[in-house]
Amino acid sequence: MRRPLHPEENRLWAQVTATVHPLPGRASQDPVPPPPDLPVPPPTSARTPAPPSRSVAAARPASTSAPKALEPLRRKRISRERDPIGAHIDLHGLTQDAARAALERFVLDCWRDGMRAVLVITGKGLRGDGVLRRLTPEWLAAPHLQPVVAGVSEAHRRHGGEGALYIALKRRPPPAIGSPRL
């Protein structure tokens, strides 16, 4: 859903459209007038105001801290492919819930397979404010992934730049003697 234009934006848009001529064979469209500003009615009751409702963001549990930043030397080694990127996942087109589930499964599977670095492609989103780009580091800071994730960093331009993340994985502890390997 689009946000309504501010009066200043409407004025600028009217100036721009006044200089434009329709293509031959097409009728011009009259601009839609902006809705009038409605005054806010004063409170009419003597009741005490209701307590402010909790927003959706406040209803969510406090997010965990961001994951540790990737050490600069490790990031350089990964970006130059001296520490190979073991696998990558592209989260484009997934819903938040599907992306989170896929990311967690991917990270845990890569860690179990002994990989040390992976690439997660989130995309930049429109105007650089992508939801998956913003939420992925929070998801990686979840308590059940802390024993697995060593650090997170924005990828080099050739690996996706702002729309991708390097994830360094911790070493998997050796299996105990006599225990089956997961």
GROMACS elastic network, one bead per residue, 0.5 to 0.9 nm:
[ bonds ]
;  ai    aj funct       b0    kb
    2     5     6  0.88374   500
    5     8     6  0.80252   500
    5     9     6  0.58244   500
    5    10     6  0.61615   500
    5    34     6  0.83493   500
    6     9     6  0.51402   500
    6    10     6  0.62564   500
    6    11     6  0.87231   500
    7    11     6  0.62098   500
    7    12     6  0.86964   500
    7    34     6  0.80320   500
    8    11     6  0.50918   500
    8    12     6  0.62835   500
    8    13     6  0.85895   500
    9    12     6  0.51127   500
    9    13     6  0.60382   500
    9    14     6  0.85400   500
   10    13     6  0.50484   500
   10    14     6  0.61129   500
   10    15     6  0.86802   500
   10    33     6  0.89297   500
   10    34     6  0.74302   500
   11    14     6  0.51439   500
   11    15     6  0.63890   500
   11    16     6  0.88298   500
   12    15     6  0.50881   500
   12    16     6  0.63376   500
   12    17     6  0.87246   500
   13    16     6  0.50701   500
   13    17     6  0.61116   500
   13    18     6  0.85052   500
   14    17     6  0.51866   500
   14    18     6  0.60497   500
   14    19     6  0.89340   500
   14    31     6  0.79121   500
   15    18     6  0.52565   500
   15    19     6  0.69338   500
   16    19     6  0.56187   500
   16    20     6  0.69095   500
   17    20     6  0.51739   500
   17    21     6  0.81973   500
   17    31     6  0.84932   500
   18    21     6  0.80455   500
   21    24     6  0.88936   500
   21    28     6  0.78439   500
   22    25     6  0.81898   500
   22    26     6  0.62099   500
   22    27     6  0.67561   500
   22    28     6  0.57371   500
   22    29     6  0.87044   500
   23    26     6  0.56447   500
   23    27     6  0.80914   500
   23    28     6  0.86381   500
   24    27     6  0.82652   500
   29    32     6  0.87987   500
   30    33     6  0.88975   500
   31    34     6  0.89774   500
   32    35     6  0.88736   500
   33    36     6  0.86383   500
   34    37     6  0.87928   500
   35    38     6  0.85768   500
   38    41     6  0.88751   500
   41    44     6  0.83006   500
   43    46     6  0.80019   500
   44    47     6  0.89168   500
   45    48     6  0.85148   500
   46    49     6  0.87337   500
   47    50     6  0.85720   500
   48    51     6  0.89964   500
   49    52     6  0.85433   500
   50    53     6  0.82940   500
   52    55     6  0.89122   500
   54    57     6  0.80681   500
   54    58     6  0.59679   500
   54    59     6  0.64594   500
   55    58     6  0.51638   500
   55    59     6  0.62380   500
   55    60     6  0.88974   500
   56    60     6  0.65108   500
   57    60     6  0.54104   500
   57    61     6  0.83575   500
   57    62     6  0.89273   500
   58    61     6  0.73748   500
   58    62     6  0.80389   500
   59    62     6  0.87900   500
   60    63     6  0.79618   500
   61    64     6  0.89054   500
   63    66     6  0.85281   500
   63   138     6  0.70769   500
   63   139     6  0.89334   500
   63   141     6  0.87479   500
   63   142     6  0.84180   500
   64    67     6  0.85921   500
   64   138     6  0.67727   500
   64   139     6  0.85110   500
   64   141     6  0.61659   500
   64   142     6  0.63438   500
   64   143     6  0.78419   500
   65    68     6  0.87722   500
   65   138     6  0.71348   500
   65   141     6  0.63124   500
   65   142     6  0.83516   500
   66    69     6  0.84151   500
   66   137     6  0.61015   500
   66   138     6  0.55577   500
   66   139     6  0.85784   500
   66   140     6  0.77946   500
   66   141     6  0.54836   500
   66   142     6  0.87820   500
   67    70     6  0.88904   500
   67   137     6  0.63294   500
   67   138     6  0.71359   500
   67   139     6  0.87819   500
   67   140     6  0.63618   500
   67   142     6  0.83897   500
   67   146     6  0.78909   500
   67   149     6  0.77831   500
   67   150     6  0.80489   500
   67   151     6  0.62399   500
   67   152     6  0.65748   500
   68    71     6  0.86511   500
   68   141     6  0.81758   500
   68   149     6  0.84357   500
   68   150     6  0.68878   500
   68   152     6  0.64092   500
   68   153     6  0.88355   500
   69    72     6  0.85724   500
   69   150     6  0.83024   500
   69   152     6  0.51526   500
   69   153     6  0.59949   500
   70    73     6  0.84370   500
   70    74     6  0.67312   500
   70    75     6  0.60928   500
   70   150     6  0.72138   500
   70   153     6  0.54102   500
   70   166     6  0.82223   500
   70   167     6  0.77841   500
   70   168     6  0.70343   500
   71    74     6  0.52697   500
   71    75     6  0.61145   500
   71    76     6  0.86574   500
   71   151     6  0.73039   500
   71   152     6  0.87532   500
   71   153     6  0.86035   500
   72    75     6  0.50502   500
   72    76     6  0.61537   500
   72    77     6  0.86424   500
   73    76     6  0.50885   500
   73    77     6  0.62141   500
   73    78     6  0.86795   500
   74    77     6  0.50548   500
   74    78     6  0.61968   500
   74    79     6  0.85874   500
   74    83     6  0.79167   500
   74   168     6  0.81801   500
   75    78     6  0.51485   500
   75    79     6  0.60521   500
   75    80     6  0.85132   500
   75    83     6  0.89672   500
   75   152     6  0.87894   500
   75   153     6  0.71303   500
   75   154     6  0.89089   500
   75   155     6  0.83561   500
   75   156     6  0.89859   500
   75   166     6  0.76335   500
   75   168     6  0.84311   500
   76    79     6  0.51409   500
   76    80     6  0.60679   500
   76    81     6  0.83356   500
   76    82     6  0.84366   500
   76    83     6  0.89357   500
   76   156     6  0.89594   500
   77    80     6  0.52620   500
   77    81     6  0.59631   500
   77    83     6  0.54185   500
   77    84     6  0.83540   500
   78    82     6  0.59060   500
   78    84     6  0.62388   500
   78    85     6  0.67881   500
   78   117     6  0.72195   500
   78   155     6  0.89949   500
   78   166     6  0.77617   500
   78   168     6  0.86802   500
   79    82     6  0.77248   500
   79    83     6  0.80720   500
   79    84     6  0.86933   500
   79    85     6  0.87014   500
   79   155     6  0.70897   500
   79   156     6  0.59151   500
   79   158     6  0.84894   500
   79   159     6  0.77676   500
   79   166     6  0.83626   500
   80    83     6  0.76984   500
   80    84     6  0.85662   500
   80   156     6  0.88580   500
   81    85     6  0.68924   500
   82    85     6  0.89408   500
   83    86     6  0.88254   500
   83   116     6  0.77999   500
   83   117     6  0.71709   500
   84    87     6  0.89078   500
   84   115     6  0.88147   500
   84   116     6  0.79783   500
   84   117     6  0.67285   500
   84   118     6  0.83367   500
   85    88     6  0.74990   500
   85   115     6  0.80112   500
   85   116     6  0.76043   500
   85   117     6  0.50074   500
   85   119     6  0.65867   500
   85   166     6  0.84375   500
   86   110     6  0.77027   500
   86   114     6  0.89805   500
   86   115     6  0.55632   500
   86   116     6  0.69972   500
   86   117     6  0.58341   500
   86   118     6  0.54391   500
   86   119     6  0.80456   500
   87   106     6  0.89880   500
   87   110     6  0.74606   500
   87   115     6  0.80087   500
   87   117     6  0.76809   500
   87   118     6  0.51435   500
   87   119     6  0.64243   500
   87   120     6  0.86971   500
   88   106     6  0.86682   500
   88   118     6  0.56216   500
   88   120     6  0.56289   500
   88   121     6  0.73869   500
   89   102     6  0.85834   500
   89   103     6  0.77415   500
   89   106     6  0.75230   500
   89   118     6  0.82829   500
   89   119     6  0.65805   500
   89   120     6  0.51339   500
   89   121     6  0.60914   500
   89   122     6  0.86423   500
   90    93     6  0.87758   500
   90   119     6  0.86267   500
   90   120     6  0.61789   500
   90   122     6  0.63661   500
   90   123     6  0.83651   500
   90   164     6  0.88610   500
   91    94     6  0.57918   500
   91    95     6  0.86856   500
   91    98     6  0.87805   500
   91    99     6  0.58551   500
   91   100     6  0.89689   500
   91   102     6  0.80356   500
   91   103     6  0.79575   500
   91   120     6  0.74671   500
   91   121     6  0.60268   500
   91   122     6  0.52596   500
   91   123     6  0.77550   500
   91   132     6  0.77898   500
   92    95     6  0.87508   500
   92    99     6  0.84560   500
   92   121     6  0.74210   500
   92   122     6  0.59896   500
   92   123     6  0.64266   500
   92   132     6  0.84775   500
   93    99     6  0.87102   500
   94    97     6  0.79796   500
   94    98     6  0.58229   500
   94    99     6  0.54141   500
   94   132     6  0.89073   500
   95    98     6  0.51950   500
   95    99     6  0.58433   500
   95   100     6  0.84280   500
   95   132     6  0.86747   500
   96    99     6  0.50799   500
   96   100     6  0.60408   500
   96   101     6  0.85939   500
   96   131     6  0.79865   500
   96   132     6  0.68472   500
   96   135     6  0.85460   500
   97   100     6  0.52409   500
   97   101     6  0.62569   500
   97   102     6  0.85831   500
   98   101     6  0.52260   500
   98   102     6  0.60400   500
   98   103     6  0.84555   500
   99   102     6  0.51066   500
   99   103     6  0.59177   500
   99   104     6  0.85306   500
   99   132     6  0.77153   500
   99   136     6  0.87550   500
  100   103     6  0.50886   500
  100   104     6  0.61192   500
  100   105     6  0.85143   500
  100   132     6  0.87761   500
  100   135     6  0.88196   500
  100   136     6  0.76218   500
  100   139     6  0.69328   500
  101   104     6  0.53154   500
  101   105     6  0.61271   500
  101   106     6  0.84605   500
  102   105     6  0.52098   500
  102   106     6  0.59324   500
  102   107     6  0.85641   500
  103   106     6  0.50387   500
  103   107     6  0.60696   500
  103   108     6  0.85426   500
  103   120     6  0.80689   500
  103   136     6  0.82521   500
  103   139     6  0.84491   500
  103   140     6  0.84872   500
  104   107     6  0.52630   500
  104   108     6  0.61459   500
  104   109     6  0.84665   500
  104   139     6  0.80371   500
  104   140     6  0.77649   500
  104   145     6  0.77902   500
  105   108     6  0.53260   500
  105   109     6  0.60017   500
  105   110     6  0.85347   500
  106   109     6  0.51866   500
  106   110     6  0.60676   500
  106   111     6  0.85298   500
  107   110     6  0.52166   500
  107   111     6  0.61280   500
  107   112     6  0.86164   500
  107   118     6  0.79934   500
  107   140     6  0.88571   500
  107   145     6  0.82956   500
  107   148     6  0.79453   500
  107   149     6  0.81663   500
  107   167     6  0.86277   500
  107   169     6  0.81680   500
  108   111     6  0.50888   500
  108   112     6  0.61282   500
  108   113     6  0.85959   500
  108   145     6  0.78490   500
  108   148     6  0.73188   500
  109   112     6  0.50738   500
  109   113     6  0.61913   500
  109   114     6  0.87794   500
  109   115     6  0.89753   500
  110   113     6  0.50094   500
  110   114     6  0.64242   500
  110   115     6  0.54269   500
  110   116     6  0.80399   500
  110   117     6  0.86035   500
  110   118     6  0.77751   500
  110   169     6  0.83932   500
  111   114     6  0.51356   500
  111   115     6  0.55074   500
  111   116     6  0.71339   500
  111   117     6  0.89423   500
  111   148     6  0.67341   500
  111   149     6  0.86708   500
  111   169     6  0.64220   500
  111   170     6  0.75096   500
  111   171     6  0.77155   500
  111   172     6  0.68074   500
  112   115     6  0.75962   500
  112   172     6  0.70651   500
  112   182     6  0.72398   500
  113   172     6  0.88120   500
  114   169     6  0.87047   500
  114   170     6  0.89426   500
  114   171     6  0.70965   500
  114   172     6  0.64467   500
  115   118     6  0.74333   500
  115   168     6  0.88432   500
  115   169     6  0.70276   500
  115   170     6  0.87065   500
  115   171     6  0.81805   500
  115   172     6  0.89260   500
  116   167     6  0.83470   500
  116   168     6  0.57964   500
  116   170     6  0.65348   500
  116   171     6  0.69001   500
  117   166     6  0.69045   500
  117   167     6  0.56477   500
  117   169     6  0.57291   500
  117   170     6  0.88757   500
  118   165     6  0.83674   500
  118   166     6  0.59628   500
  118   167     6  0.53186   500
  118   168     6  0.66418   500
  118   169     6  0.77544   500
  119   155     6  0.78583   500
  119   159     6  0.80198   500
  119   164     6  0.68817   500
  119   165     6  0.57556   500
  119   167     6  0.62159   500
  119   168     6  0.89310   500
  120   136     6  0.88862   500
  120   155     6  0.88965   500
  120   163     6  0.87016   500
  120   164     6  0.55391   500
  120   165     6  0.51824   500
  120   166     6  0.65394   500
  120   167     6  0.73905   500
  121   133     6  0.85204   500
  121   159     6  0.86631   500
  121   160     6  0.70179   500
  121   163     6  0.60544   500
  121   165     6  0.64453   500
  121   166     6  0.89629   500
  122   125     6  0.82240   500
  122   130     6  0.80349   500
  122   131     6  0.87936   500
  122   132     6  0.57858   500
  122   133     6  0.53256   500
  122   136     6  0.79173   500
  122   162     6  0.88420   500
  122   163     6  0.54144   500
  122   164     6  0.55403   500
  122   165     6  0.77337   500
  123   128     6  0.87073   500
  123   130     6  0.70298   500
  123   132     6  0.76265   500
  123   133     6  0.65774   500
  123   160     6  0.79996   500
  123   162     6  0.75808   500
  123   164     6  0.64450   500
  124   127     6  0.76588   500
  124   129     6  0.65434   500
  124   130     6  0.52509   500
  124   131     6  0.85898   500
  124   132     6  0.83655   500
  124   133     6  0.63436   500
  124   161     6  0.89896   500
  124   162     6  0.62722   500
  124   164     6  0.80167   500
  125   128     6  0.52658   500
  125   129     6  0.55315   500
  125   131     6  0.70454   500
  125   132     6  0.80204   500
  125   133     6  0.75064   500
  125   163     6  0.80008   500
  126   129     6  0.61165   500
  126   130     6  0.62370   500
  127   130     6  0.77955   500
  128   133     6  0.87706   500
  128   162     6  0.83596   500
  128   163     6  0.85991   500
  129   132     6  0.89285   500
  129   133     6  0.74469   500
  129   134     6  0.72867   500
  130   133     6  0.51424   500
  130   134     6  0.62517   500
  130   135     6  0.86788   500
  130   163     6  0.87026   500
  131   134     6  0.51885   500
  131   135     6  0.60749   500
  131   136     6  0.84679   500
  132   135     6  0.50842   500
  132   136     6  0.57200   500
  133   136     6  0.57349   500
  133   137     6  0.77988   500
  133   162     6  0.84287   500
  133   163     6  0.68142   500
  133   164     6  0.78152   500
  133   165     6  0.86852   500
  134   137     6  0.68446   500
  134   138     6  0.76966   500
  135   138     6  0.52072   500
  135   139     6  0.62450   500
  135   140     6  0.87396   500
  136   139     6  0.50751   500
  136   140     6  0.62174   500
  136   141     6  0.87483   500
  136   165     6  0.88571   500
  137   140     6  0.50300   500
  137   141     6  0.63476   500
  137   152     6  0.72860   500
  137   165     6  0.88421   500
  138   141     6  0.51682   500
  138   142     6  0.69000   500
  139   142     6  0.54666   500
  139   145     6  0.84229   500
  140   143     6  0.85235   500
  140   144     6  0.89219   500
  140   145     6  0.61693   500
  140   146     6  0.74986   500
  140   149     6  0.71270   500
  140   152     6  0.83717   500
  140   167     6  0.89932   500
  141   144     6  0.83360   500
  141   145     6  0.65068   500
  141   146     6  0.61620   500
  141   149     6  0.80119   500
  142   145     6  0.54659   500
  142   146     6  0.64176   500
  143   146     6  0.52774   500
  143   147     6  0.79369   500
  144   147     6  0.69630   500
  144   148     6  0.81112   500
  145   148     6  0.52134   500
  145   149     6  0.60553   500
  146   149     6  0.54635   500
  146   150     6  0.76270   500
  147   150     6  0.78740   500
  147   169     6  0.89482   500
  147   170     6  0.73434   500
  148   168     6  0.87768   500
  148   169     6  0.57030   500
  148   170     6  0.53528   500
  148   171     6  0.78909   500
  148   172     6  0.79648   500
  149   152     6  0.77927   500
  149   167     6  0.69755   500
  149   168     6  0.61496   500
  149   170     6  0.58555   500
  150   167     6  0.74776   500
  150   168     6  0.52333   500
  150   169     6  0.50589   500
  150   170     6  0.51863   500
  150   171     6  0.88697   500
  151   166     6  0.81956   500
  151   167     6  0.59119   500
  151   168     6  0.51747   500
  151   169     6  0.71623   500
  151   170     6  0.86458   500
  152   165     6  0.66478   500
  152   166     6  0.57057   500
  152   168     6  0.63477   500
  153   164     6  0.87175   500
  153   165     6  0.55512   500
  153   166     6  0.52406   500
  153   167     6  0.67222   500
  153   168     6  0.85527   500
  154   160     6  0.86887   500
  154   161     6  0.64040   500
  154   162     6  0.60370   500
  154   163     6  0.78575   500
  154   164     6  0.61438   500
  154   166     6  0.60992   500
  154   167     6  0.89210   500
  155   158     6  0.80074   500
  155   159     6  0.58915   500
  155   160     6  0.61154   500
  155   162     6  0.66506   500
  155   163     6  0.77520   500
  155   164     6  0.53722   500
  155   166     6  0.54216   500
  156   159     6  0.53942   500
  156   160     6  0.64621   500
  156   162     6  0.80078   500
  156   164     6  0.82647   500
  156   165     6  0.85963   500
  156   166     6  0.86513   500
  157   160     6  0.51574   500
  157   162     6  0.74567   500
  157   163     6  0.89543   500
  157   164     6  0.88250   500
  158   161     6  0.67078   500
  159   163     6  0.88464   500
  159   164     6  0.70033   500
  159   165     6  0.86095   500
  159   166     6  0.89454   500
  160   163     6  0.54119   500
  160   165     6  0.79797   500
  161   164     6  0.56637   500
  161   165     6  0.77701   500
  162   165     6  0.76676   500
  169   172     6  0.86262   500
  170   173     6  0.89665   500
  171   174     6  0.89214   500
  172   175     6  0.86570   500
  173   176     6  0.87207   500
  174   177     6  0.88963   500
  175   178     6  0.82159   500
  175   179     6  0.65840   500
  175   180     6  0.76225   500
  175   181     6  0.64064   500
  175   182     6  0.87395   500
  176   179     6  0.55230   500
  176   180     6  0.83103   500
  176   181     6  0.87595   500
  177   180     6  0.85758   500
